[in-house]
Amino acid sequence: MAKLRGQLLYDESLHKYTTWRVGGKAKYFYKPADIADLQCFLQQEMVANKAIFFLGLGSNVLIRDGGFDGVVISTRHVLKKITLLNASCIQAEAGVACAHLARFASKHHLTGLEFFAGIPGTVGGALAMNAGAFGSETWDYVQCVQMLRQDSVLQQRTPADFAVGYRTVSGYDKAKEWFMTADFILQAGHAEQGQANIKRLLQQRSHSQPTNRPTAGSVFRNPEGDYAARLIEACQLKNTCVGDACVAEKHANFIINQGNATAWDIEQLIVIMQQTVKAQFQITLRPEIRFIGEYARCKLEE
């Protein structure tokens, strides 16, 4: 067995790895050196039969206060290789920040991924949820992907192997398979125009969203033919709080950690938002974020 080259931590607090700045501890926390090192890690006896969760930049996820009794694999600042395969194709590893990929594509005179500049996550997360913004979605540009299975085998697949929809991707075992790389097919363009588009989209996002506050991005998916933010605002829920978790004044589909919110506070506020919108509009808002881990024991005993 090859020696591990990454960083392995035990009982690591996850709040510092999430954009909401909440979350309990991970029993095992591993930051791989590269994909080959990650394959080696998955062959370790300690990982056998353990639940595994990949954590990128920590947006779009709520890790509960009781933590995660399994293995968290962090791709933050690792698995970040970007390769220009040819004049129209870029390959990016799972840990590449979406914003960085947008700038890389623009620098190389390729257009299409400008919307990635406003997505606060990684390529791996964008692939898993078909992240999108400003009318574009991740899988619109995917030619093929490499998946890593829990048995450490890499497998190449194409978009035809998946069922891709609005903020959802199925057709694989999400508990035992993970996106490692993606090849993006883009159109030729001008670097200056791409950079101008990125600047414009970022300004638009900054104007409409609380980008400088501890949030996790949009809390709910937009229901068909409507917007979650409009429904929440119509229910007069802006600035509603549970503890230090508050519905944002700037955009009603965002929850801000005002400083000392817990994951429990955030989740209870999410429930209030769902119940209120359901009662007033008979529409069930579906969370866009993922809920990971266990509740704190003290909450279960209340």
C-alpha positions in Angstrom: 0.0 0.0 0.0 1.4 3.4 -1.0 2.0 5.9 1.8 -0.6 8.6 2.1 0.6 12.0 1.0 -2.4 14.1 2.1 -3.4 15.4 5.5 -5.6 13.3 7.8 -7.2 14.8 10.9 -9.5 13.3 13.5 -12.5 15.0 15.1 -12.0 18.1 13.0 -14.5 21.0 13.6 -16.2 21.8 10.3 -17.6 25.2 11.0 -14.4 26.8 9.6 -14.9 25.0 6.3 -18.4 26.2 5.6 -19.6 29.5 4.3 -22.4 29.6 7.0 -19.6 29.1 9.6 -21.6 26.4 11.4 -21.2 22.7 11.8 -20.0 20.0 14.2 -17.0 17.7 13.9 -16.0 15.1 11.3 -14.8 11.8 12.7 -12.2 11.7 9.9 -11.2 14.6 7.7 -8.9 14.1 4.8 -7.3 16.6 2.4 -5.8 14.6 -0.5 -2.6 15.6 -2.2 -4.0 14.7 -5.7 -6.4 12.2 -7.3 -3.9 9.3 -7.1 -3.5 10.0 -3.3 -7.2 10.0 -2.9 -7.5 6.6 -4.6 -4.9 5.3 -2.1 -6.8 6.8 0.8 -10.0 5.1 -0.3 -8.2 1.7 -0.1 -7.4 2.3 3.6 -9.1 -0.1 6.1 -10.3 2.9 8.2 -12.5 4.0 5.3 -14.1 0.7 4.7 -17.9 0.8 5.1 -17.7 4.5 6.3 -20.1 7.2 5.0 -18.1 9.6 2.9 -18.9 13.2 2.1 -17.0 15.5 -0.2 -16.8 19.1 0.9 -15.6 21.9 -1.4 -15.7 25.5 -0.5 -18.5 24.9 2.0 -21.4 26.7 0.3 -24.7 25.0 -0.5 -24.5 22.8 2.5 -25.7 22.8 6.1 -23.6 20.6 8.4 -25.6 19.9 11.6 -24.2 20.7 15.0 -23.8 17.0 15.9 -21.2 16.6 13.1 -20.6 13.8 10.7 -19.8 10.3 11.9 -17.8 9.3 8.8 -15.2 10.6 6.4 -15.2 14.2 5.1 -12.9 14.6 2.1 -12.0 18.2 1.6 -11.2 19.5 -1.9 -10.6 23.1 -0.7 -7.4 24.3 -2.3 -6.6 20.8 -3.7 -7.6 18.9 -6.8 -7.3 22.3 -8.5 -5.6 21.4 -11.8 -6.9 23.1 -15.0 -5.8 21.9 -18.4 -6.4 23.5 -21.8 -6.9 20.3 -23.8 -7.4 22.0 -27.2 -8.6 25.2 -28.7 -12.2 24.7 -27.4 -11.9 22.3 -24.4 -10.9 22.8 -20.8 -10.5 20.0 -18.3 -10.9 21.0 -14.6 -10.5 18.9 -11.4 -13.2 18.7 -8.8 -11.5 21.2 -6.4 -11.2 24.0 -8.9 -13.2 27.1 -7.7 -15.9 27.9 -10.2 -14.8 31.6 -10.3 -11.3 30.6 -11.1 -12.4 28.4 -14.0 -14.5 31.3 -15.4 -11.4 33.6 -15.4 -9.2 30.8 -16.9 -11.6 30.3 -19.8 -11.9 34.0 -20.4 -8.1 34.4 -20.4 -7.9 31.7 -23.1 -10.5 33.4 -25.3 -13.3 30.9 -24.5 -16.8 31.9 -23.7 -19.8 30.2 -22.0 -18.6 29.8 -18.4 -18.8 33.5 -17.4 -21.7 32.7 -15.1 -19.4 30.5 -13.0 -17.8 33.7 -11.7 -20.8 34.2 -9.4 -21.0 30.6 -8.1 -19.3 30.3 -4.7 -18.4 26.6 -5.0 -16.2 24.1 -6.8 -16.5 22.3 -10.1 -17.2 19.0 -8.2 -20.2 20.6 -6.4 -21.4 22.4 -9.6 -21.4 19.0 -11.4 -23.3 17.3 -8.6 -26.1 19.8 -8.5 -26.0 21.3 -12.0 -25.3 24.7 -10.6 -26.5 27.6 -12.6 -27.0 31.4 -12.7 -28.2 34.0 -15.1 -29.9 31.5 -17.4 -26.9 29.1 -17.8 -26.2 25.7 -16.2 -23.1 23.6 -15.6 -24.1 20.6 -17.7 -24.8 22.8 -20.8 -21.0 22.7 -21.4 -19.9 19.3 -20.2 -18.4 16.9 -22.8 -17.4 14.1 -20.3 -16.5 13.5 -16.7 -14.3 11.2 -14.6 -16.0 9.6 -11.7 -14.2 8.1 -8.7 -15.9 5.1 -7.1 -15.6 4.1 -3.5 -13.5 1.1 -4.6 -11.0 3.7 -5.8 -11.6 3.0 -9.6 -11.8 5.9 -12.0 -14.4 5.7 -14.7 -15.1 8.0 -17.6 -18.7 8.9 -18.4 -20.7 11.2 -20.7 -23.7 13.4 -20.1 -25.9 10.7 -21.7 -25.2 8.5 -18.6 -27.0 11.0 -16.4 -30.4 12.5 -15.9 -29.8 16.2 -15.6 -32.4 18.7 -14.6 -32.9 22.0 -12.7 -30.4 21.8 -9.7 -30.4 18.0 -9.9 -28.3 15.2 -11.4 -29.1 11.6 -11.1 -27.9 8.3 -12.7 -25.1 7.5 -10.3 -24.8 6.3 -6.6 -24.2 9.6 -4.8 -23.0 7.8 -1.7 -20.3 5.8 -3.5 -19.4 7.8 -6.7 -17.9 11.3 -7.0 -17.0 13.7 -9.8 -13.2 14.1 -10.2 -12.8 15.9 -13.5 -14.9 17.4 -16.2 -14.1 18.4 -19.8 -16.0 21.6 -20.8 -16.6 22.4 -24.5 -16.7 26.2 -25.0 -16.9 28.7 -27.8 -14.2 30.9 -29.1 -14.4 34.5 -28.1 -12.5 37.6 -27.0 -10.8 37.8 -23.6 -11.8 41.4 -23.2 -15.5 40.6 -23.8 -15.4 37.6 -21.5 -13.8 39.7 -18.7 -16.4 42.4 -19.3 -19.2 39.8 -19.0 -17.7 38.5 -15.8 -17.5 42.0 -14.3 -21.1 42.7 -15.3 -22.4 39.5 -13.8 -20.5 40.0 -10.5 -21.8 43.5 -10.2 -25.3 42.2 -10.8 -24.9 39.5 -8.2 -23.4 42.0 -5.6 -26.3 44.4 -6.2 -28.9 41.7 -5.6 -27.4 39.3 -3.1 -25.7 39.6 0.3 -22.3 38.4 -1.1 -20.2 39.8 1.8 -22.1 38.0 4.6 -21.9 34.4 5.9 -24.5 32.6 3.8 -24.6 29.4 1.8 -26.1 30.7 -1.4 -29.7 30.3 -2.3 -31.6 28.2 0.3 -34.5 27.0 -2.0 -34.9 26.0 -5.6 -37.2 28.2 -7.6 -40.6 26.5 -8.0 -41.7 26.1 -11.6 -42.9 29.4 -13.0 -42.0 31.4 -9.9 -39.2 32.5 -7.6 -38.6 31.4 -4.1 -37.4 34.8 -3.1 -40.6 36.5 -4.3 -42.8 34.0 -2.3 -40.7 34.4 0.9 -40.8 38.2 0.6 -44.5 38.2 -0.1 -44.9 36.4 3.2 -43.1 39.3 4.9 -40.3 37.0 6.2 -37.4 39.3 5.5 -35.4 39.9 8.6 -37.2 37.0 10.4 -34.7 35.4 12.8 -34.1 32.3 14.8 -31.3 33.0 17.2 -28.6 34.6 15.0 -29.9 33.1 11.8 -31.9 35.7 9.8 -33.6 35.9 6.4 -31.6 38.5 4.4 -33.1 41.9 3.7 -31.2 42.1 0.4 -32.5 38.8 -1.0 -35.2 36.7 0.7 -33.8 33.4 -0.5 -30.7 33.8 1.6 -30.1 33.2 5.3 -27.4 35.1 7.0 -25.4 34.0 10.1 -25.4 37.2 12.1 -22.5 36.0 14.2 -23.4 33.2 16.6 -26.1 31.1 14.7 -26.0 27.4 15.0 -27.0 24.9 12.3 -30.1 24.2 14.4 -31.1 27.8 14.2 -30.7 27.8 10.5 -32.6 24.6 10.0 -35.5 25.9 12.2 -35.7 29.1 10.2 -35.7 27.1 6.9 -38.7 25.1 8.3 -40.5 28.4 9.2 -40.0 29.7 5.7 -41.3 26.5 4.1 -44.4 26.3 6.4 -45.3 30.0 5.9 -45.0 29.9 2.1 -47.0 26.6 2.1 -49.8 28.1 4.2 -50.1 31.2 2.1 -49.5 30.0 -1.4 -49.9 26.2 -1.2 -46.4 25.8 -2.7 -43.8 23.6 -1.1 -40.3 25.1 -1.3 -37.6 22.5 -1.9 -34.2 23.2 -0.4 -31.3 23.7 -2.7 -28.8 23.2 0.0 -27.8 19.7 1.3 -28.3 18.7 5.0 -25.4 16.7 6.3 -24.7 15.0 9.6 -26.5 14.6 12.9 -28.3 16.9 15.3 -26.6 17.8 18.5 -27.7 15.4 21.3 -28.9 18.3 23.5 -31.4 19.3 20.8 -32.7 15.7 20.5 -33.3 15.7 24.2 -35.4 18.9 24.2 
